[in-house]
Amino acid sequence: MAVRFRGALLLTVGFLASSILAFGDEPQEYEITDADREHWSFRPIARPTAPAVKNRDWVRAPIDAFILANLEAVDWQPNSPAAKRDLLRRTFLDLTGLPPTIDEQDRFLADDSPVAFERLIDDLLARPSYGERWGRHWLDLVRYAETNGYERDGAKPSVWRFRDYVIDAFNADKPYDRFIVEQFAGDELPDASTETVIATGFHRLGPFDDEPADFEQDRYDQLDDIIRTTSQAFLGITLGCARCHNHKFDPLTNHDYYRVAAVLNPLKRPLNGRTELDLPAGTLAQRTLLEKLRASRQRLDSLKATARSEFVKSNRSQLPAEVLTAFATEPSKQTDLQRELIKRHQTDFDAEFGAWFLEAHRAELAPLSDEIDQLRKLAPSLPSAYFMTEGSESPPQTFLLLRGQAAARGPEVQPGVPRVLAKPLPVLAAGPTTHGTSGRRLEFARWMASAGNPLTARVIVNRVWQYHFGEGLVRTPSDFGIIGEAPTHPELLDWLAHWFAHDANWSIKKLHRLILSSNIYQMSKADHPTYGEQDPRNAKFWRFPFRRLEVEAIRDSMLSASGQLRRSLGGPGVYLEIPPEVLAGNSDPNIVWPKFDEAASSRRTVYAFVKRALVVPFLEVLDVCDTTRSTELRNRTTISTQALTLFNGDFANRQARHLAERLRREAGDDADRQITLAFRLTLCRPPTPSELAAMRRFVDDATDPENRRMSLEQLCRVILNLNEFVYSN
């Protein structure tokens, strides 16, 4: 009999029970009770009334009331507003990952309109750089990479189109419910398109072993990767923990896991042997047309090849015999002389052969040419993309696997959803779609994206809050289960989730506007000795938190300040610099990693090529995400190699040099103007009098031109290493 454990104190007993179970029958599916559904995240989302507060004048947006009421309950007050310059830089970095230019600083600081900040928000949300910034957050969640990992770390062909799809979706403010449906089942939508087919590359982003020891087990490992990512990224639950047994803490059963596996089981990975393939990004009907066109063209080529041999033997040509012999010889057997003869007489031969071919094979050629012309009109021009497909045959059976082992089949399981999340259970008995797929993923995706799902809206509003404030209202953003942390402000979370799904119609940009227009977001980071001692984690949100920027924003800000940032959008990934010492152990370093091109690589970091087995050291040392799994929150380490990388790494040194050149170019030789310009480009403020005096002395100590040049570069390197530069205001 299966035993279910609901508390962390019973962990040891839970593991003992699972060990005993491993030698017995399958886990028994227990009854989900109303008490199970009373866990805070499993309850239906109801919209609470904003609480009454004493300081009503402070409430700029509805969400302010929830935070303020919590503070007033302990006689605390929220921080004072941030300085206008600080708010400007904070908002630019939050929404675009780039600092404001000097013109943008001047324009905002000179705007005394009461709606100046609202105009700034709208301006930033309309920029392509917004999608580049927020698309990167989503790529963390869906384990985006451009290679498969494992020993050979093979390429994922055309996978960059998925990255561009995500960026475009954020820029277009694609409704979040539609966004997740497209990624999970875009090929099954009635209005499926190239875009929605590219979106389903989501399923194929994880690591892939091209030479597994057990192919059947590997098949289920691939499904497990999708199930874990889906449940964590979209639903905030750890369903993957129920693969081998009932979940130890949450009311998620082994059967629940395989119900979701049955939804995904019809998916097939396009391979040539074990080599990854990309496909034309279209519906099944569109791909069928393209395949018919390809087959017709092959028949035409075959007809031409046969006719060419026939023509050479017909004595109809006026060309010399040795030339005809050259044309009749297979390309692999041609001599250098024959290749030269073919090159010299190609035009004459084609003219003679073409005229003869049209006449001699008119009966076969006419219908074939008409067929090709017709197919060419019907078949779309489709880009190649990286996604899975479903076969046209009936969906395969799905079995519960005892202990998660492919060789130990239990009973058959039908597609469904975790029972704790739906009462009554939605019916997923979907029939085949018009695109030749099972329809299972579309039904499951629509259930995930429905306003009645208790998790989806809660999870995404919590993530957006987290990316703005450094911590979510729930500080375990991908685990809303029993051992995840409870929300610090549960009423605020539910208010946001209900408003997002019903009032904002799942618009992420409207959610940004709501949060950024609040007094909570516009607070300063100033410390308070009493509050800080009693609430060091800032769980009450009494101040705006200190947050170090992610590596992408640090690198992009350096490129922007130095004037080297290239703003081109989309396309294949670019290769950042990897030190020769890292590549020295490879037999052919230029194949493993192409030769570094500074100009080509000076794009936003979201476009950097992501190779699982070889992470760019600059990105790795500054805590880039782990691409083998869904990353809900980046690591936040403080280690000596970060200081060394930023102060003396090749990239940092180059940008300091470029920044110094920019200062000389735009500010001339005046040290005060150079220093002021450097501060405004990097920190979005002028230097204080003491900073200016100290740095002027440093620059002026160098008398000859070469030493002065080097001093200015060193000064730039120092400014780029200030905590103020790598932290949001």
C-alpha positions in Angstrom: 0.0 0.0 0.0 1.4 3.4 -0.9 1.9 5.9 1.9 1.6 9.6 1.4 3.6 12.1 3.5 2.8 15.7 3.9 5.4 17.1 6.2 9.1 17.7 6.0 9.6 16.0 9.4 8.5 12.7 7.8 11.1 12.9 5.0 13.2 10.0 6.4 10.1 7.8 6.8 9.0 8.8 3.3 12.3 7.6 1.8 12.0 4.3 3.7 8.5 3.8 2.4 9.6 4.5 -1.1 12.5 2.0 -0.8 10.1 -0.7 0.3 7.7 0.3 -2.5 10.5 -0.2 -5.0 10.4 -3.9 -4.5 6.6 -4.1 -4.6 3.7 -3.2 -6.9 2.9 0.2 -8.4 2.0 3.1 -6.1 -1.7 3.0 -5.3 -3.6 6.2 -6.3 -5.2 7.6 -3.2 -8.3 9.8 -3.0 -7.7 13.6 -3.4 -9.7 15.2 -0.6 -11.1 18.7 -0.1 -8.5 19.2 2.5 -5.8 18.6 -0.1 -7.4 21.3 -2.3 -7.3 23.8 0.6 -3.6 24.4 0.2 -3.3 28.1 -0.6 -2.1 27.7 -4.2 -4.7 25.1 -5.1 -7.7 27.2 -4.1 -9.7 29.0 -6.7 -8.5 32.6 -7.2 -10.8 35.1 -5.7 -10.3 38.9 -5.9 -9.9 40.3 -2.3 -10.8 43.8 -1.5 -7.9 46.2 -1.1 -7.4 46.8 2.7 -8.2 50.1 4.4 -5.1 52.1 5.3 -4.4 55.2 7.5 -2.1 56.9 5.0 -4.5 56.9 2.1 -2.6 59.6 0.3 0.3 57.2 -0.2 -1.7 54.7 -2.2 -1.0 55.6 -5.8 -2.0 52.1 -7.3 -4.3 49.5 -5.7 -1.3 47.2 -4.9 0.2 49.9 -2.6 -2.7 49.4 -0.2 -1.8 45.7 0.4 1.9 46.6 1.2 1.1 49.6 3.3 -1.5 47.8 5.4 1.0 45.2 6.2 3.5 47.9 7.3 1.0 49.9 9.3 0.1 46.7 11.2 3.5 46.9 12.9 3.6 50.7 12.9 6.2 50.9 10.1 6.3 53.4 7.3 7.4 52.8 3.7 10.6 54.4 2.5 10.7 57.8 0.9 10.5 58.1 -2.9 13.7 57.5 -4.9 15.5 60.4 -6.5 14.4 61.1 -10.1 17.8 60.0 -11.5 17.7 56.8 -9.6 14.2 56.0 -10.7 15.2 56.7 -14.3 18.1 54.3 -14.3 16.2 51.7 -12.3 13.4 51.6 -14.8 15.6 51.6 -17.9 17.6 48.6 -16.6 14.5 46.8 -15.4 12.6 47.1 -18.7 15.3 47.2 -21.3 18.5 46.0 -19.6 20.3 49.1 -20.9 21.2 52.5 -19.2 19.6 55.7 -20.5 21.6 57.8 -22.9 22.6 61.3 -21.9 19.9 62.8 -24.1 17.3 60.5 -22.5 18.5 61.5 -19.0 18.3 65.2 -19.8 14.8 64.9 -21.4 13.3 63.0 -18.4 15.0 65.2 -15.8 13.6 68.3 -17.5 10.1 67.0 -17.8 8.1 68.2 -14.7 4.8 66.9 -16.0 2.9 64.7 -13.5 2.7 62.0 -16.2 6.4 62.1 -17.1 7.1 58.7 -15.5 4.1 57.1 -17.1 5.2 58.4 -20.5 8.7 56.9 -19.8 7.2 53.5 -19.0 5.2 53.5 -22.2 8.2 54.6 -24.2 10.4 51.8 -22.8 7.7 49.1 -23.2 7.4 50.0 -26.9 11.1 49.5 -27.6 12.6 46.3 -29.1 15.1 46.2 -26.2 12.2 45.5 -23.9 11.6 42.1 -25.6 15.3 41.3 -25.6 15.4 42.0 -21.8 12.2 40.1 -20.8 12.6 37.4 -23.4 15.8 36.4 -21.7 13.9 35.9 -18.4 11.6 33.4 -20.2 14.5 31.6 -21.9 15.9 30.9 -18.4 12.6 29.2 -17.5 12.4 27.0 -20.6 16.1 25.9 -20.5 17.1 27.5 -23.8 20.4 26.4 -25.4 21.7 25.9 -28.9 23.3 22.5 -28.4 22.3 19.2 -26.8 24.9 18.7 -24.1 26.4 15.3 -23.3 29.7 14.2 -24.9 29.2 15.3 -28.5 27.1 18.3 -27.6 25.5 18.4 -31.1 23.9 21.5 -32.5 20.1 22.2 -32.3 19.6 23.4 -35.9 17.6 26.6 -36.3 16.7 26.7 -32.6 17.5 30.5 -32.6 14.1 31.0 -34.2 12.5 30.0 -30.9 14.6 32.7 -29.1 13.4 35.3 -31.7 9.8 34.1 -31.3 10.0 34.7 -27.5 11.5 38.2 -28.0 8.9 39.1 -30.6 6.1 37.8 -28.4 7.1 40.0 -25.5 7.5 43.0 -27.8 4.0 42.4 -29.3 2.5 41.9 -25.8 1.1 38.6 -26.8 -1.4 37.6 -24.2 0.2 35.2 -21.7 -2.5 32.6 -22.0 -2.0 32.5 -25.8 1.8 32.6 -25.3 1.8 29.3 -23.3 -0.7 27.6 -25.5 1.4 28.4 -28.6 4.5 26.9 -27.0 2.8 23.8 -25.7 0.5 23.2 -28.7 1.0 25.8 -31.4 0.9 23.2 -34.1 -2.5 22.0 -33.0 -4.3 25.4 -33.0 -7.0 25.9 -35.6 -5.1 29.0 -36.8 -1.7 27.3 -36.6 1.0 29.3 -38.5 4.8 29.3 -39.0 5.0 31.4 -35.8 3.0 29.0 -33.7 4.9 26.0 -35.0 8.2 27.6 -34.2 6.9 28.2 -30.7 6.5 24.5 -30.1 10.3 24.3 -30.1 9.8 24.6 -26.4 9.4 20.8 -26.2 12.8 20.2 -27.8 15.0 22.7 -25.9 16.3 20.3 -23.2 19.5 18.2 -23.2 19.5 15.3 -25.7 21.7 12.2 -25.6 22.5 11.2 -29.1 24.0 7.9 -27.9 22.1 6.6 -24.9 22.7 3.2 -23.4 19.0 2.5 -23.4 16.9 4.1 -26.2 13.5 3.3 -24.6 14.6 4.7 -21.3 16.0 7.8 -23.0 12.6 8.3 -24.7 11.0 8.6 -21.3 13.8 10.8 -20.0 13.0 13.2 -22.8 9.3 13.2 -21.8 10.4 13.7 -18.2 12.4 16.8 -19.2 9.3 18.3 -20.8 7.0 17.4 -17.9 9.3 18.9 -15.3 9.8 22.1 -17.3 6.1 22.5 -18.0 5.0 21.9 -14.4 7.6 24.2 -12.9 7.6 27.0 -15.5 3.9 27.2 -16.2 2.3 25.8 -13.0 4.8 26.2 -10.3 4.6 22.6 -9.1 7.2 19.8 -9.0 5.3 17.1 -10.8 8.6 15.5 -11.8 9.0 14.3 -8.3 6.1 11.9 -8.9 7.8 10.0 -11.7 8.9 7.0 -9.7 6.4 7.2 -6.8 3.7 9.4 -5.3 5.0 12.9 -4.4 6.4 12.9 -0.9 4.8 16.1 0.1 2.3 17.4 -2.4 -1.0 15.7 -3.4 0.5 14.7 -6.8 0.4 11.0 -7.6 2.4 8.7 -9.8 -0.7 8.4 -11.9 -0.9 12.2 -12.3 2.6 12.2 -13.7 1.8 9.6 -16.3 -1.5 11.3 -17.2 0.6 14.2 -18.3 3.1 11.9 -20.0 0.2 10.5 -22.0 -0.6 14.0 -23.2 3.0 14.3 -24.6 3.6 10.8 -25.7 2.5 11.3 -29.3 5.5 13.7 -29.9 8.3 12.5 -32.1 11.8 13.9 -32.4 12.9 14.4 -36.1 16.1 12.6 -36.5 18.4 11.1 -39.2 19.7 8.2 -37.2 20.6 10.1 -34.1 21.4 13.4 -35.8 19.1 16.2 -35.1 17.0 17.6 -37.9 15.1 20.8 -38.4 12.0 21.0 -40.5 10.0 23.5 -42.6 8.1 25.5 -40.0 4.5 24.9 -41.2 1.5 22.8 -40.5 1.3 19.2 -41.6 -0.7 20.2 -44.7 1.9 22.8 -45.6 4.8 20.4 -45.1 3.0 17.7 -47.1 2.7 20.1 -50.0 6.4 20.9 -49.8 7.2 17.2 -49.7 5.1 16.6 -52.8 6.9 19.5 -54.6 10.3 18.0 -53.6 9.3 14.6 -54.9 8.0 16.0 -58.2 11.3 17.9 -58.7 13.2 14.7 -58.0 11.2 12.9 -60.7 12.0 15.7 -63.1 15.7 15.5 -62.2 15.6 11.7 -62.7 13.9 12.1 -66.1 16.5 14.6 -67.2 19.4 12.4 -66.1 18.0 9.4 -68.1 17.3 11.7 -71.1 20.8 13.1 -71.0 22.3 9.7 -71.4 19.8 8.9 -74.2 20.7 12.2 -76.0 24.4 11.6 -75.9 23.9 8.2 -77.5 21.5 9.5 -80.1 24.1 11.1 -82.4 21.9 14.2 -82.5 24.6 16.6 -81.1 27.0 18.6 -83.2 29.6 18.6 -80.5 32.8 16.5 -80.7 32.7 12.9 -79.5 35.2 13.6 -76.6 32.9 16.3 -75.4 29.8 14.1 -75.4 31.8 11.4 -73.7 32.7 13.9 -70.9 29.0 14.7 -70.5 28.1 11.0 -70.3 30.6 10.2 -67.6 29.5 10.2 -64.0 30.8 13.2 -62.1 32.8 11.1 -59.6 34.6 9.4 -62.5 35.4 12.5 -64.7 39.0 13.4 -65.4 40.3 17.0 -65.1 40.3 17.3 -68.9 36.7 16.1 -69.0 35.6 18.7 -66.4 37.4 21.4 -68.4 35.5 20.3 -71.6 32.2 20.3 -69.8 32.9 23.8 -68.5 33.8 25.1 -72.0 30.9 23.5 -73.8 28.1 23.7 -71.2 26.1 26.4 -72.9 26.1 24.7 -76.3 25.3 21.3 -74.8 22.4 22.7 -72.7 20.9 24.4 -75.8 21.0 21.3 -77.9 19.8 19.0 -75.1 17.1 21.3 -74.0 15.5 21.5 -77.5 15.7 17.8 -78.0 14.4 17.0 -74.5 11.3 19.2 -74.8 10.4 17.4 -78.1 11.4 13.9 -77.2 9.8 13.7 -73.8 6.8 16.0 -74.3 4.3 13.4 -73.1 6.0 12.9 -69.8 7.3 16.4 -69.3 4.1 18.4 -69.8 2.0 16.9 -66.9 5.1 16.9 -64.6 5.9 20.5 -65.3 2.2 21.5 -64.8 2.2 19.6 -61.5 5.4 21.4 -60.3 4.0 24.8 -61.3 0.7 24.1 -59.4 2.5 22.8 -56.3 4.9 25.8 -56.4 1.8 28.1 -56.2 0.3 26.2 -53.3 3.3 25.4 -51.3 4.4 28.2 -49.0 8.0 29.3 -48.5 8.7 28.1 -45.0 11.8 28.8 -42.8 13.5 25.8 -41.2 12.8 25.5 -37.4 13.5 23.2 -34.5 10.4 21.5 -33.2 8.8 18.1 -32.6 6.0 16.5 -34.6 3.2 14.1 -34.2 2.6 11.1 -36.5 -0.7 10.7 -38.3 -1.3 7.3 -36.8 -3.3 6.8 -33.5 -1.5 8.1 -30.3 0.6 5.4 -28.7 -0.5 3.8 -25.5 1.0 5.2 -22.3 1.8 3.0 -19.3 2.6 3.8 -15.7 6.3 2.8 -15.4 7.1 1.1 -12.1 10.0 3.0 -10.4 10.2 5.1 -13.5 11.8 2.2 -15.5 10.8 1.8 -19.1 11.2 -2.0 -18.8 8.7 -2.2 -15.9 5.3 -1.4 -17.3 2.3 -1.0 -15.1 -1.3 -0.3 -16.1 -2.2 1.8 -19.1 -2.9 5.5 -18.3 -5.1 7.9 -20.2 -4.2 11.6 -20.7 -5.3 14.0 -18.0 -4.4 16.6 -15.5 -3.3 16.4 -11.8 -6.5 15.7 -10.0 -5.8 18.2 -7.2 -6.0 21.0 -9.6 -9.4 20.4 -11.1 -12.7 19.3 -9.7 -14.5 18.0 -11.7 -11.7 16.8 -13.9 -11.7 18.3 -17.4 -12.2 15.8 -20.2 -9.0 15.5 -22.3 -10.6 13.0 -24.7 -9.5 15.2 -27.7 -9.9 13.8 -31.2 -7.5 14.3 -34.0 -7.1 17.9 -35.2 -7.3 19.1 -38.8 -3.5 19.2 -38.7 -3.2 15.4 -38.2 -2.3 15.6 -34.5 -3.9 14.0 -31.5 -5.3 17.2 -30.0 -4.1 16.2 -26.6 -1.6 19.0 -26.1 -4.0 21.6 -27.2 -6.6 20.5 -24.7 -4.1 20.4 -21.9 -2.7 23.8 -22.9 -6.1 25.4 -22.8 -6.7 23.9 -19.4 -3.4 25.4 -18.2 -4.2 28.8 -19.7 -7.7 29.0 -18.4 -8.6 31.7 -15.8 -10.1 28.9 -13.7 -6.7 27.2 -13.3 -5.6 28.1 -9.7 -1.9 28.2 -10.5 -1.1 29.7 -13.9 -1.9 33.4 -13.2 -0.5 33.2 -9.6 2.8 31.9 -10.9 3.4 34.4 -13.7 2.4 37.5 -11.7 4.8 36.3 -9.0 7.6 35.9 -11.5 7.1 39.4 -12.9 7.1 40.8 -9.3 10.3 38.8 -8.7 12.1 40.2 -11.7 11.2 43.8 -10.6 12.0 43.4 -6.9 14.5 40.6 -6.8 12.2 38.4 -4.7 8.7 37.2 -5.4 5.7 37.4 -3.1 6.4 33.7 -3.1 10.1 33.1 -2.7 10.1 29.6 -4.2 8.8 30.8 -7.6 8.7 27.3 -9.2 7.3 25.5 -6.1 3.9 26.5 -4.9 3.6 23.2 -3.2 3.5 22.1 0.5 7.2 22.7 1.2 7.5 25.8 -0.9 7.3 29.1 0.9 3.9 30.6 1.5 3.3 34.1 0.0 4.4 37.0 2.2 1.3 38.9 1.0 -1.3 36.3 0.0 -4.1 38.8 -0.6 -1.9 40.9 -2.9 -0.9 37.8 -4.9 -4.5 36.8 -5.4 -5.5 40.4 -6.3 -2.8 40.6 -8.9 -3.6 37.1 -10.3 -7.3 37.8 -10.6 -6.7 41.3 -12.1 -4.2 40.0 -14.6 -6.4 37.2 -15.9 -9.7 39.2 -15.9 -9.0 42.9 -16.1 -5.6 42.9 -18.0 -6.6 40.0 -20.3 -3.3 38.4 -19.6 -1.2 41.4 -20.8 2.3 41.4 -19.3 2.8 45.0 -20.4 -0.3 46.1 -18.4 1.1 44.3 -15.4 4.4 46.2 -15.8 2.5 49.5 -15.9 0.5 48.6 -12.8 3.6 47.6 -10.8 5.9 50.4 -12.0 3.3 53.1 -11.4 3.0 52.1 -7.8 4.7 53.9 -4.8 6.2 50.5 -3.9 8.3 50.4 -7.0 9.2 54.1 -6.7 10.6 53.9 -3.2 14.3 54.5 -2.4 16.7 51.8 -1.2 17.7 53.8 1.9 18.3 51.7 5.0 16.4 51.9 8.2 18.3 50.4 11.2 15.2 49.1 13.0 13.4 47.7 10.0 16.6 46.2 8.6 17.4 44.4 11.8 13.9 43.0 12.2 13.3 42.3 8.5 16.7 41.7 6.8 15.1 39.9 3.9 12.8 42.8 3.2 9.8 40.5 3.3 7.5 43.4 4.1 8.8 45.4 1.1 9.5 48.5 3.3 12.2 49.6 0.8 13.2 49.0 -2.7 15.7 46.1 -2.6 19.4 46.1 -3.6 19.8 43.9 -6.7 22.9 43.1 -8.7 22.3 43.0 -12.4 22.4 39.8 -14.3 25.4 39.2 -16.4 23.5 40.1 -19.6 22.7 43.6 -18.3 26.2 44.1 -17.0 27.8 43.2 -20.3 25.2 45.1 -22.4 25.6 48.2 -20.2 29.4 48.1 -20.7 28.9 47.9 -24.5 26.4 50.7 -24.4 28.6 53.0 -22.3 31.7 52.3 -24.5 29.7 53.0 -27.7 30.3 49.5 -29.1 26.8 48.0 -28.8 25.4 46.8 -32.1 21.6 47.0 -32.0 20.7 44.6 -34.8 17.8 42.2 -34.0 17.4 38.5 -34.2 19.2 35.9 -36.3 21.7 33.1 -35.5 23.6 33.3 -32.3 26.9 35.2 -32.1 30.1 33.7 -30.6 31.5 35.6 -27.7 35.2 35.5 -26.8 36.6 32.4 -25.1 40.2 32.6 -24.1 42.6 30.5 -26.2 43.7 28.6 -23.0 40.2 27.3 -22.6 40.2 26.0 -26.2 43.7 24.7 -26.2 42.8 21.1 -25.3 40.6 20.6 -28.4 42.1 19.0 -31.5 40.4 21.7 -33.7 39.5 24.8 -31.6 38.1 26.7 -34.6 35.4 24.0 -35.1 34.5 23.8 -31.4 34.3 27.6 -31.3 34.8 29.9 -34.3 37.5 32.6 -34.3 36.5 35.6 -32.2 35.2 38.6 -34.1 34.8 41.6 -31.8 32.5 43.6 -34.1 30.2 40.7 -34.8 30.0 39.7 -31.1 29.2 43.2 -29.8 25.5 42.6 -29.9 23.1 42.2 -26.9 24.0 39.1 -24.8 20.6 37.5 -25.4 21.9 36.7 -28.9 25.1 34.9 -27.6 25.5 31.4 -28.9 24.6 29.1 -25.9 26.7 25.9 -26.0 25.9 23.5 -23.1 29.3 21.9 -22.9 31.3 25.1 -23.2 30.0 28.1 -21.4 31.6 31.5 -22.1 33.8 32.1 -19.0 32.7 35.8 -18.6 29.0 34.6 -18.5 29.7 31.6 -16.3 31.6 33.5 -13.6 28.8 36.1 -13.3 26.1 33.4 -12.7 24.5 32.8 -16.1 21.6 30.3 -15.8 21.9 26.6 -15.8 20.6 25.5 -19.2 20.1 21.8 -18.2 16.9 22.7 -16.3 14.3 25.3 -15.8 16.0 28.2 -13.9 13.5 30.2 -11.8 16.1 32.3 -10.1 19.7 32.9 -10.9 22.4 32.1 -8.4 23.8 35.2 -6.6 27.3 34.5 -5.8 30.1 36.8 -4.7 33.5 35.3 -5.4 37.0 36.6 -6.2 36.9 35.5 -9.8 34.1 37.9 -10.5 36.3 40.8 -9.3 39.2 39.6 -11.4 37.0 39.1 -14.5 35.5 42.6 -14.3 38.7 44.4 -13.4 41.3 42.6 -15.6 39.4 40.3 -18.0 39.9 40.8 -21.7 36.3 42.0 -22.3 36.4 44.5 -19.5 39.7 45.8 -20.6 38.5 46.3 -24.1 35.4 48.1 -23.0 37.4 50.4 -20.7 39.7 51.2 -23.7 36.7 51.9 -26.0 35.1 54.1 -23.3 38.3 56.1 -22.9 38.4 56.6 -26.7 34.8 57.8 -26.6 35.6 60.2 -23.8 38.5 61.7 -25.8 36.4 61.9 -28.9 33.3 63.5 -27.3 34.8 65.5 -24.5 38.2 66.5 -25.9 41.2 66.7 -23.6 39.4 68.5 -20.7 39.7 66.1 -17.7 36.6 67.5 -15.9 34.5 67.0 -19.0 35.9 63.5 -19.6 35.1 62.4 -16.0 31.6 63.9 -16.0 30.8 62.3 -19.3 32.1 58.9 -18.0 29.9 59.1 -14.9 26.8 60.0 -16.9 27.3 57.3 -19.5 27.8 54.6 -16.8 26.0 55.7 -13.6 23.6 58.2 -15.1 24.7 61.0 -12.7 27.5 63.5 -12.6 30.3 62.9 -10.2 30.2 64.5 -6.7 32.8 67.3 -6.1 35.0 64.9 -4.1 34.8 62.2 -6.8 35.7 64.8 -9.5 38.6 66.2 -7.6 40.1 62.8 -6.8 39.8 61.5 -10.4 41.1 64.8 -11.8 44.2 64.4 -9.7 44.7 60.8 -11.0 44.4 61.9 -14.6 46.5 65.1 -14.3 49.3 63.2 -12.6 50.1 61.7 -16.1 52.0 64.3 -18.0 52.9 62.8 -21.4 50.2 61.8 -23.9 50.8 58.0 -23.6 50.6 58.0 -19.8 47.6 60.2 -19.9 45.9 57.8 -22.3 46.6 54.9 -20.1 45.4 56.8 -17.0 42.1 57.5 -18.6 41.7 53.8 -19.5 42.5 52.8 -15.9 40.0 55.4 -14.7 37.3 53.9 -17.0 38.0 50.5 -15.7 37.6 51.6 -12.1 34.2 53.3 -12.9 33.0 50.1 -14.7 33.9 48.2 -11.5 32.0 50.3 -9.1 29.2 48.5 -7.2 26.9 51.3 -8.4 27.5 50.3 -12.0 26.6 46.6 -11.5 23.6 47.2 -9.2 20.2 48.6 -10.1 19.5 52.0 -8.5 
